[in-house]
Amino acid sequence: MQEEKNGRRKRLLTLLVTLAINIIIVAVIAVLEFGDDVKNAERIALSQLSLWFIAAGIVLFGAAVLTDYLKYSRMIELSEGRRLPDVALRCGILGKYYDNITPFGAGGQPFQIMFLKKRGLSTGTASAIPIAAFLSQQIAFSIVAIIVFLANRDVIADAPVVRVSAYFGLVMYMVLPVFILLFAVFPKPFEKLMVFLTHLLGKLRLFKDPEAAKKKVYDTLDEYVGSIRTIIKDPKTVIEMMLYSVIYQLAIMSIPFCMLRGFGGESSWWTAFSLTVYIYATITIIPTPGNSGAAEGSFYAVFSSLEGGFLFWAMILWRVLVYYSWLVLGVIVVATNAGSKQQK
C-alpha cells in the first residue's frame, strides 16, 4: 500500500514538473511571437481563424484514438477469442497517458499489463498485447520517417542541426525493434554479438556485472519476442496491426498542418507533414515526459520559417490535441478504474 502511494506521489510530481516546463516554454514562445502586442494577440489570431481546418485537426485526433482502439480490440479478440471493447479502449488510453508522464515516453506498458491482468486476461496475453502494440507503433513511425527523409530532404535544408538530430533520433528509436528482429531471426550470431558487447562494456567499466547485464538484456528481448509470437500468428495479422499503426502516425503527423492552416498559415500538407516528422524524430531522444518543452520549442523553431499565421496558437492547440488530450482521457480512465475498484 505504501509503495502504491509513493508511486502515485512520484507520478504526480512528475506531472507537475512537466506542466511547469510547458508553462515556461509557452511563455517564452508567446513573448517571441507577439513581443509587446501580447494583449492584442487573441483578437488578431481570431480574425484569421479557419474553423474548418481546426475541426479537421480534431477529427484527425479522433481517428488516431479510433485506430489505436481498433488495434487493441483486434489483438484481444485474436488472443482471447472474445471482444472486450471497453477494455481495449481503456488499455490504449492508459498506454498513451503513462507514456506522456514518464521519461522518454515509454512507460505505459507495465501499467497496461497490470490493467489487462485485472480485467481477467491471461498473463501471456496481458504481457503480449502492450508490447506488440508498442513495437508496431515504433516500426510504423520508422517507416514513415524513412520515407520522408528520403523523399523530402530539402524541406529542412535551412536547419542542418535539426536534420542531423532527426537522423540520430530515428536511429536510437529503431534500436529496440532492430535488436528484437536480430534476436528472433539470428539468435546464435546475436548471442555472440551480445557476449562481445557486454565483455567490451565491462572492460570499459560501464557495467559492474557484465553477466547480469547480458542476462537482463536477454530476458527483456526474450519477453518481447515471445509476446510478438503470441500475437502475430499469420501475415494478415501483421498487415492489419501495421495498417492501424501507420494510419495512427499519419493522423497524428497531419494535425500540425491543420493547426497552421487554421490560424492563417500557407503551408502545403506535404511540407507541414514532413517538418512534423522531423520534429518527432528529433525529440525522441529528449528524456522529459511526453518530450515536453522540446516539442513546443522544436515546433516553433521549425515552423517559424513558414509564411503567415499565428504560430503560437497553432502550437498551443497542437499540443492540446496530441498531448493534453491524452492526459485528460488518462485521468478519466484512472479515476473510473479506481472508482470501480471501490464499488467492488
N, C-alpha and C positions, 0 to 999 in steps of 0.2 A: 504493500500500500504506500509506504514511504517513498519507494523507488518510483512509483507511478506519479506521485505528487511532485517529486523532484523533476521528473521528465516533463511534466506539464509546465512547471515554472521555467525550465530551460527553454522550452519551445516558445512560451510567452515572451521571455526576454529576447529571444532571437527575433521574434516577430516585431517587437517594439524597436529594436535596434535597426532592423530592416526598414521600418516605416520612417525612422529618424533620418536614415541615409537618403531615402527617397525624397523627403521633405527638403533637405538641404540642397540636393542636386536640382530639384524642381525650382527652388527659389533662385538659385544661381542662373539657371537657364531662363527664367522669367525676366530677370534683370538684363541678361544679354539680349534677349529677343525684343523687349519693349523699351528698355532704357528708362527714360523719365516719363514715358507715356503709359505706365502700368495701369493707372486709373481708367484710361480710355481703352485699354486692350480688349475688354469684354465686348464693348459696344462695336468696335471695329471688326472684331472677329465674327460677331453675329451677323453683321451686314454681308459677310462673304460666305455664309453658311450654305451648304448644299445638303439638305436633309436626305435626299435620295442616296447619296454616297455613304453618309453616316449610317443610314438604315442598312445598306448593303454590308457594311462592316460588321454590324450587329448580327445580321443573318449569317455571315461567314463564321463568326464565333459560335453561333448555334450549330452550324454544320460541323464544326470541329468537335463540339460536345457530342453530337449525334454519332459521328463516325467512331469516336472513342468508345461510346456506349455500345455500338454495334459490334465492335471488336471484342470487348469483354463478354458481351452476351453470347456471341458465337463460340468463343473459347469455352465458356462454361457449359454450353449446350453440347459441344463435342466431347468434353471431358466427363460430364456428369449425366448426359442423356436427358437433361431436363432444362427448361428455360426458367431463368430467375432474373427478370428484367430489373427489379428494384435493386437486387444485389449487384448486378452488372453496372448500373448507373452509379451507385454509391461507391463501388470499388474504383471506377475510373476517376471520379471526382476526388476521392481520398488520395489517390496517387498523385494527382496534379497539385493538390493542396499541400501535401507534405514535401513534394519536390520543390515547391516555391518557398518553403520556410526552412529548408536545410541547405547547407553549403554545397556548391557545385550542382544543385538541382537534381540530386539523385537519391533522395531519402524516402521516397514513397513506398518502395517495395516491401519493407518489413511490416509497415502498417497495413498494407493491403493483404499480405499473407495472414496476419493476425485476424483481420476483419473477415476474410473468407473462411478461415477455420471456425470462427464463432458463428458463422452462418451455415454451418453444417457440411461444408465441402471437405473432402478428404485431404489429408496432409500433402499428398503428392500433387493434387490438383491446385490446392491453395498456394503452393510454392511455385508451381509451374506457370500459372497464368500471369501473375505480375511480371515475372522475369521475361517471359516470351513477349509480352506487350511492350516492356521497356526496350528490349533489343530490336523489336520491329520498328519502333519509333527512331532509334538511333540509325538503323540501316536506311530507313526511308529518308531521313534528313540528309544522310551522307550521299545518297543517290541524287537528291535534288541539288545539293550543294555542288557536287562534282559537275553536273550538267551546267549549272550557272557559271561556275568558274571557267569551264571550257568554252561556253558559248557567248559569254558576256564579260570577258575580262576587262574590256576597255571602260566599263561603267565606273570602275574605281581607279582609273588611271591617275587621277589627281591626288590620290591618297595611298601611296605605296605602303605606308606603315600599316594601314588598315588591311590592305590586301595580304601582306605577309602574315599579319596576326590572324587573319581568317584562315589562311592555309595551315598555319601551325595549330590553330584551334581545331580545325577539322581532323587533322592527323591525330591529335590527342583524343578527340571524340570517337575516332574509329578504332582506337587501341583495343578496347574490350571486345567488340564484335569480331575483329580480326583474330585476336588470341583464341576466342571461343571456336572460330572456324578452323584454325590450325589444330587446336586440341581435338576437335571432333573428326577431322579428316586425316590428320597425320599425327596420331598420338605418340608413336615411338620417336620420330625426329623431334617433335615438340618437347618430349621429355628430356632428350639430350640437350636441347637448347636451354631449357629451364635449369638443368643442372649446371650448365656453363655460366648462365647469367647470375644465379644465386651464389655460385662459388666466387665469381668475379666481384659482385657487390659485397660479399662477405669479406673479401680481401681488402676492399676499399673501406671497410668498417661501416658501410651503410646499413648492414644487417647485423644485429647482435648474434642472432642464431639463424644462419642460412638454411638449415634443415627445416626449422619451424616455419620460416618464411615460405620455403618451397611447398611445404605441406599445406599451408594456408591458401596459397595460390591454386594448388591442385584441387583442394576441396571446393573452392569457390567455382572454378571452371567446371569441375565435375557436376556440381549442382546446376549450373547454367545449362550445360549440355544435356543433362538428364531432363531438365524442365522443358527444354525445346523439343526433345524427342517425345515427351508426353503429349504435347500439344500438336506438333506437326506430324501427322500420320500419312498425309498424301500431298502431292503437288498442288492440288486445288486449294487445300487449306492454306498453304504458304502464300499462294497468289491472293487469296481473299484477305488474309491478315495484312499483307503488304499493301494491298489496294486501299484498305481503310487507313493505314498509316500514312500513305502518300497523300491521300485526299486531305487528311488532317493537316499535314505540313503545308500543302498548297493553300488551304483555307487560312491558316494562321499567318502565313507569309504574305498573303494578299491584303490583310487588314490595313497595314500602313498606307497602301495605295488609296484605299477608300477614305482613310482619315485625311490624307493630304489633299485629295480632291474635294473632300467635304469642307475643308477650310480654305479653298481657293487656289490650291496648288495646280500646276500644269503638267505634272509628271505623267508619263505613259505607264501602263501596268507593268510592262516588262522591265522598265528601268527601276521603278519602285520595288518590285518583287526581287530583282537581282540585288539591289542595295540592302534589302532586308535580310536576304540570305547571308550576305557578307557580315552584317551586324550580328546575326545569331551565331555564325561560325566564330566570330571574333570573341564574343562574350562567353563562349562555352568554358573557357579556362578561368573565368572570374569566380572566386570562391564565395562571393556573397550570396545569401539566399535569394533564389529567383534571379540571380545576376543583377540585383538591384543596384542602382547608381550607374553601373557600367552600361546597362541597357538604355537608360534615359540619355546619358551623355553621348553614347555612340549614335543613337537615333538623331540627336540634334546635330552632331558633328557631320554625319554622313549626308543627311537630307538638307542641311543648310545650303548646299550648293544648288538646290532646285529653285526655280523661279516661282514667285507668287506664294500666297497662302500665309497662314499663321502657324508656323511650325510648332510653337509651344502648345497650342490647343490640340493639334493633331497628335503630338506626342502624349499628352495627358490622356486623351481618350483611347489611344492605342494601348497604353499601359493599364487603363481601367479594364479594357476588354480582355487582354491576354494575360494579365497578372492578377489584378484585384478581384476580378470576377471569379477566378478560381478560388481565391481566398474566401470570398463571401460564400460561395457554394460549399466550400470545405467546412467552414464554421457551421453552416446549417446542418450538414451531414453529421459532423462530430457531435453537435448538440442533440440532434434527433436520435443518434445512436445511444448517447448517454441516457436520454430520456426513456428509450425503450428498455434499457437495462434496469432502470429504477422501477419501471412498471412490473417487470418480471419478479 
